[in-house]
Amino acid sequence: MASSLFISDLHLSEERPAANEAFFAFVEEKASAASALYILGDLFEYW
């Protein structure tokens, strides 16, 4: 069955390595099995 995943406003940055690792684990474990991954809002924290 096809599934779509939505994520938003992750604000990944070097200052938050735990958030980065959690996102990478999510991609490897869950998103790789989905038919689509929609990234909304800010993926990276950058100013």
N, C-alpha and C positions, 0 to 999 in steps of 0.2 A: 504494500500500500504506500503510495506516495505521500510524503509529508513535507510541510514547509515550516521552517523555524524562523522566528523573528527575534532580533536582539537590537538594543538601542543604547546609546550614550554610555559606552564602556569607558571612554577616556583612558585608554591604555597609555602608560608612560613608564619610564625607567624608575620613577619614584615609587611605583606600586607593583613590585615584582610578583606578589601573590595574585593580584588580579590578572596579570599577564599569563601566569602559569595556569590559572583556573580557566581562562579563555582558551588556551591551547589544548587543555585536556578536554574541554567541551567540544572543540572542533574535531579532535581525534576520536572521541567516544560517541558523540551524538550527531554532530553536523555531517560527518562523513556518510552517514546512513540516510540523510534526508535528501529529498529531491531538489530542495531549494533552501538557501540561507539568505535572509534579507537582513542587511545591516542598516539600521536607521540611526539618524542622529550622529553624534561624534564618536568615531571609533578610536581616535587618538587624542590625547591631551597635548595641545600645542599652542603656544603663544609666543 
